[in-house]
Amino acid sequence: MKIAVLGAKIIGSTLARKWAAAGHDIKLGVRNVDNPETLTLAHELGVRASVGSTAEAIAFGEVVLFAIPGDAMEQVVHQYGSALNGKIVIDAANRIGSPIPNSLAIFEEYAPQAVYARAFNNLGWENFAEPALNDTQIDLIYCCEPGARETLDGLIRDVGLNPVWVGGNNKIELVDLVLRLWFNLAYEQKMGRRLAFKVMR
């Protein structure tokens, strides 16, 4: 699968490594295509990875991961909205400080034909890099419309996590409540970032 990873910092680079290792084609979409860190990352990922502008990455990807700062989401989606229509977009960004941390409404306004998913936003990146704790596979709680579920399940499994789908995008508040719980436990309760969840039944 062709995946555009917008943002090559810690979350974007971690997921790019996992997906490249699983055999996906990756294009890193960044503002500065000559950034040495990004070029080094692309070299590390191998022949299936390349670096391009945001526009080039979006045009390339069947799936577009948004791993950019949350306060940049509206500008980027507004600018490239028409190019996102018809693609699966994964919103991993958190608009910290906003009462609504997700960008679903932004996509609905500027890219209404994009297939939106809210995933990879409610755990620390360390749990993507090492997706097990005490030999137990970590669950990733996410939402998307049913038509994108198979793709999301596969991409989540390729990272090494167990996908837990809570429903369509009308369930997005549940996904973001997990984010709030994670922040509370990790920071307010000082349990640390190497903290994750498991659904047991």
VENTABEL-V83873 format. One record per residue. RES is the residue in one letter. PSI is psi in radians with two decimals (* if undefined). OMEGA is omega in radians with two decimals (999 if undefined). NEAR is the number of other ideal C-beta (glycine too) atoms within 10 Angstrom. Layout:
<<RES PSI OMEGA NEAR> <RES PSI OMEGA NEAR>>
//
This chain:
<<M 2.54 3.10 16> <K 2.12 -3.07 16> <I 2.21 3.00 26> <A 2.21 3.10 26> <V 1.84 3.13 31> <L 1.97 -3.06 27> <G 2.09 -3.07 26> <A 0.43 3.07 23> <K -2.66 -2.86 15> <I -0.75 -3.14 14> <I -0.85 -3.14 22> <G -0.76 -3.11 25> <S -0.65 3.14 22> <T -0.82 -3.14 19> <L -0.64 3.10 25> <A -0.73 3.12 25> <R -0.78 -3.12 18> <K -0.78 -3.07 19> <W -0.64 3.07 23> <A -0.71 3.12 22> <A -0.47 3.13 14> <A -0.04 3.06 14> <G 0.17 3.11 9> <H 2.70 3.04 21> <D 2.27 -3.01 18> <I 2.33 2.92 27> <K 2.11 3.13 25> <L 2.08 3.14 27> <G 2.01 -3.05 30> <V 2.83 3.12 25> <R -0.66 -3.12 13> <N 1.77 -3.06 12> <V -0.17 3.13 17> <D 0.15 3.13 8> <N 2.16 -3.07 14> <P -0.66 -3.13 8> <E -0.72 3.14 12> <T -0.73 3.12 21> <L -0.66 3.09 16> <T -0.73 3.11 12> <L -0.81 3.14 23> <A -0.71 3.10 22> <H -0.71 3.13 11> <E -0.65 -3.09 12> <L -0.38 3.06 22> <G -2.91 -2.97 10> <V -0.30 -3.12 8> <R 0.04 -3.09 16> <A 2.63 3.09 21> <S 2.96 -3.14 15> <V 2.45 3.09 22> <G 3.10 3.05 17> <S 2.96 3.08 14> <T -0.78 -3.13 20> <A -0.74 -3.14 12> <E -0.70 -3.14 16> <A -0.77 3.13 27> <I -0.76 3.13 20> <A -0.57 -3.11 17> <F -0.72 -2.90 17> <G 2.42 2.87 24> <E -0.57 3.06 14> <V 2.42 3.13 21> <V 2.03 3.07 28> <L 2.21 3.05 29> <F 1.78 3.10 27> <A 0.73 -3.14 25> <I 2.91 3.09 23> <P 2.47 -3.09 14> <G -0.58 -3.10 19> <D -0.08 3.07 12> <A -0.10 -3.01 15> <M -0.85 -3.05 21> <E -0.77 -3.13 15> <Q -0.80 -3.08 11> <V -0.79 -3.14 23> <V -0.68 3.09 21> <H -0.80 -3.06 12> <Q -0.63 -3.01 12> <Y 0.30 -3.02 20> <G -0.82 -3.08 17> <S -0.56 -3.14 11> <A -0.34 -3.13 17> <L -0.33 -3.11 24> <N 2.32 -3.13 15> <G -0.15 3.14 11> <K 2.69 2.98 19> <I 2.15 3.12 23> <V 2.27 3.14 25> <I 2.02 -3.14 30> <D 1.72 3.08 31> <A 0.06 -3.08 24> <A 2.54 3.07 25> <N 2.16 3.11 18> <R 1.41 -3.08 18> <I 2.32 -3.13 10> <G -0.28 3.09 8> <S 2.53 3.09 12> <P -0.43 3.09 5> <I 1.88 -3.04 12> <P -0.33 -3.12 21> <N 2.99 -3.11 24> <S 0.44 -3.13 24> <L -0.82 -3.10 17> <A -0.59 3.12 10> <I -0.77 3.09 20> <F -0.70 3.13 23> <E -0.55 3.14 13> <E -0.79 -2.97 13> <Y -0.36 3.13 19> <A 1.11 -2.99 22> <P -0.30 3.13 11> <Q 0.07 3.02 11> <A 2.64 3.13 21> <V 1.80 -2.94 22> <Y 2.46 3.01 24> <A 2.47 3.08 28> <R 1.88 -3.04 29> <A 2.80 3.11 23> <F 0.43 -3.10 27> <N -0.21 -2.94 24> <N 0.37 3.00 25> <L 2.71 3.02 24> <G 2.63 -3.09 17> <W -0.47 -3.13 18> <E -0.52 -3.12 15> <N -0.24 2.98 25> <F -0.67 3.14 23> <A -0.69 3.12 15> <E 1.57 -2.93 13> <P 0.54 3.05 20> <A 2.57 3.05 13> <L 2.20 -3.13 14> <N 0.74 3.12 4> <D 0.30 3.10 5> <T 2.22 -3.13 11> <Q 2.36 3.14 14> <I 2.48 3.05 19> <D 2.51 2.99 20> <L 2.01 3.14 29> <I 2.21 -3.04 23> <Y 2.96 3.05 29> <C 2.68 3.00 26> <C 2.93 3.06 27> <E 2.65 -3.00 15> <P -0.57 -3.10 9> <G -0.36 -3.14 10> <A -0.04 -3.01 22> <R -0.76 -3.10 17> <E -0.75 3.12 9> <T -0.81 -3.13 17> <L -0.75 3.11 24> <D -0.76 -3.12 17> <G -0.75 -3.13 13> <L -0.63 3.10 27> <I -0.76 3.11 24> <R -0.60 3.13 15> <D -0.43 3.05 18> <V -0.35 -3.12 22> <G 0.04 -3.14 18> <L 2.81 3.04 24> <N 2.09 -3.11 17> <P 2.34 3.04 17> <V 1.77 -3.10 17> <W 2.20 -3.13 19> <V 0.00 3.09 16> <G -2.92 3.13 15> <G -3.02 -3.04 15> <N -0.15 2.98 19> <N -0.14 3.10 10> <K 0.27 -3.03 16> <I -0.52 3.13 22> <E -0.57 3.09 12> <L -0.73 3.14 15> <V -0.72 -3.13 25> <D -0.41 3.01 19> <L -0.61 3.05 12> <V -0.69 3.06 19> <L -0.82 -3.13 17> <R -0.68 3.10 11> <L -0.78 -3.14 13> <W -0.80 3.12 20> <F -0.71 3.13 17> <N -0.86 -3.10 11> <L -0.74 -3.07 15> <A -0.71 -3.01 17> <Y -0.97 -3.10 12> <E -0.68 3.11 8> <Q -0.01 3.02 10> <K 0.68 3.12 7> <M -0.17 3.08 12> <G 2.82 -3.03 11> <R -0.35 3.13 15> <R 1.20 -3.03 12> <L 2.37 -3.09 18> <A -3.06 -3.01 23> <F 2.71 3.08 18> <K 2.18 3.04 11> <V 2.15 -3.11 9> <M 2.49 3.12 6> <R * 999 2>>
//
